Amino acid sequence: MNSSVEHPVRPGAYAADHATGPAPSPPRRPYGRRVAWMMTASGWSANQFSALLGAYRTEAGLSESAVTGLIAVYVVGLIPGLLVGGPLADRYGRRPVALLALGVNLLSTCVLMAGSAATWCLLPGRVLTGLGAGTLLAAGSAWVKELSSPPYDPTASPGTAAKRSGMFVSAGFASGGLAAALIAQWAPYPMLSAYLPHLVLAVGAGVAAFGAPESRPERSRPAAESGAASAAPVPEPFPRARFWRAILPVAPWVFAAPTVGFVTLPRLVDGGMTGWQTVYAGVATAVVPGAGLAVQPLARRLAARHRLANGVAGLLVIAAGFGCAAPAAATEQPWPALAAAAILGAGYGLTLSFGLTVVAALAPRARLARLTSLFWTLAYTGMFTPYVLTALSSAALGVPALLAAGALLAVLVCAVFVLLNRGRGGVTSPVPPA
């Protein structure tokens, strides 16, 4: 690949924001944190259903294939939401698109609640969940990042601004699954009551975010809208090849790791958890993103030392998690499986931190939402990993052998990742601490 066609990126670009801001002198309030609660609602809605898979099999009588299909249709709604939400947010603004997506997210939970009486509602409910979550990830991530940066928040570091949306999503992943599982285990009408906390959270998040300002930069608005049709702004340079070299090898592992931790492993060991399968699934759903949150202090230190360190470390930790998951799956022991899930969650946290930081640093302001949605789309392709494991295990190898192969593949991808980026501002390039 000819690197001469790339635009140069200044030293430390992965930890720095573009200096161009929106309208001058905006109010300086903690809007970034207030808007980020919408991301928590998005993550909560995604994992509240995952923790209820066992309950739907036992309480609603759904078959294994039906439950697996309901997980898959979430991605069917998610990908279009991501691909459409980013361009819409760049054109019409982060605020209206994100608030509309939150409304769809709230509606999806209402439809899933109706599924307690009419199971056919689960299918459109899951599609709407994916559509709302995808659009909210695309528009909301850009909105949170911009409101967490100067001039809206002059005290926030560049690293914090880039990663805040991912951390609030992870908090939703962790708490949503656990809360739904505990309610389903002990509360009456579990297929109805397990969804009530998300309704409260989504409404509260909407109220908190409603007063936040629009952050879309003036330069990304259509010329006719801004009255500058005759003087089109010069677009910011975008190092396309560098972006793809950094993102493409890492992104699919962001969700390949956690879905193995809270979808594949609980299913393999639930035979020894009679009567407690739902609680165990909820604990696994909380442990995986919880570990991702726990490694963020380490992620900040790694990012301060080497530009690609979080990507390298994340892939190696994921390889270790797959390696530990293989014997846990072979012995069908729940506690080793939970430990492997925690390791996979740590790898998720490191790779997610790396990906969001790279996107925020390299994306021009006018294309931030679009490129953020592209990263999330690539990351969510990893959610198909449990179904690939199931298909291959029934056709050829067992799941333990496939997990071991996954560990080797992660190491191989890590080596390719280093080779692709070495000598082009590679792993030895230091950046300022976040």
CORWO-V24239 format. One line per field, one symbol per residue. ss: DSSP state (H for helix, E for strand, L for the rest). phi: phi as a letter, one per 20 degrees, with the letter a starting at -180 (. if undefined). psi: psi as a letter, one per 30 degrees, with the letter a starting at -180 (. if undefined). A space follows every 50 residues. Layout:
BEGIN
ss->???
phi->???
psi->???
END
This chain:
BEGIN
ss->LLHHHLLLLLLLHHHLLLLLLLLLLLLLLLHHHHHHHHHHHHHHHHHHHH LLHHHHHHLLLLLHHHHHHHHHHHHHHHHHHHHHHHHHHHHHLHHHHHHH HHHHHHHHHHHHHHLLLLLLHHHHHHHHHHHHHHHHHHHHHHHHHHHLLL LLLLLLLHHHHHHHHHHHHHHHHHHHHHHHHHHHHHLLLHHHHLLHHHHH HHHHHHHHHHLLLLLLLHHHLLHHHHLLLLLLLLLLLLLHHHHHHHHHHH HHHHHHHHHHHHHHHHHHHHHHLLLLHHHHHHHHHHHHHHHHHHLHHHHH HHHHHLLLHHHHHHHHHHHHHHHHHHHHHHHLLHHHHHHHHHHHHHHHHH HHHHHHHHHHHHLLHHHHHHHHHHHHHHHHHHHHHHHHHHHHHHHLLLHH HHHHHHHHHHHHHHHHHHHHHLLLLLLLLLLLLL
phi->.effeeefdfgmffdcefffdfgflffdcffgffffffffffffffeffg fdgffffeeemffffffffffffgfgeffffffeffgfffedofffffff ffffffffffffffffdcffffffffffgffffffffffffffffffecg efcfeffgffffegffffffffgffffffffffffceflffdffefgfgf ffffffffefefefdffgfeegfffemcfecffffffcfgffgfffegfe gffgdffffffddffgffdffecgncgffffffffeffffffffefgfff ffffebfdffffffffffgfffffffffffeleffgfffffffffffgff ffffffffffeeffgfcfffffffffffffffffggffffffffebeefg ffffffffffffffffgfffdfncmefeefcffe
psi->kjffflkkklkgffgklkfklbklhlkjlheeeeeffeeeeeeeeefeee fgeeeeeeefgkleeeeeeeeefeeeeeeeeeeeeeeeeeefkeeeeeee eeeeeeeeeeeeefffejfffeefeeeeeeeeeeeeeeeeeeeeeefglk feiffkleeeeefeeeeeeeeeeeeeeeeeeeefefllhefefffeeeee eeeeeeeefefklkfkleffkkeeefghffiklkkkkjieeeeeeeeefe effefeeeeeegeeeeefgffghkfgeeeeeeeefeedfeeeefgeeeee eeefekegeeeeeeeeeeeeeeeffeeeeefhkeeeeeeeeeeeeeeeee eeeeeeeeeeefkkefgeeeeeeeeeeeefffffeeeeeeeeefedllee eeeeeeeeeeeeeeeeeeeefkfhhbfgjllkk.
END
